[in-house]
Amino acid sequence: MSINLQRGITRDPIVHVDSIPLEGLLCVTSHPKGTGGEIVFENPEKRRAQEQSTAECKSLYMKSGELTFFNGSRREHYVRPLICPET
C-alpha cells in the first residue's frame, strides 16, 4: 500500500507503471474538469511521455469517494499537476 499526496502546482507528472498488476485508486478529494489532478493513461502505441497530445491519452476525472481499479503494471499513467494553488 502506498499513499500519494498531491499538493500545489509545482509537481511534475511522472509517467510510470506499477510493480503490481492490480492498482486501486481511492480519491479523497474532487477536482472539477480543468483544474488538474486527473489520472492520465498513456496511449501505449504513442510513447512520447507528456509530449503526447490530449487526444492520444485517456483521462479519468475522479470524485471524492470513488474507487477505481486497473492494471497498473501494463498501463502507463500519471496524475496531471494541479492548476490552481491550494486555498
Secondary structure, DSSP 8 states (H G I E B T S, - for coil): -------SS------B--SSSEEEEE--S---TTSS--EEE--TT---GGGS-GGGSEEE---TT-EEEEETTTS-EEE---SS---
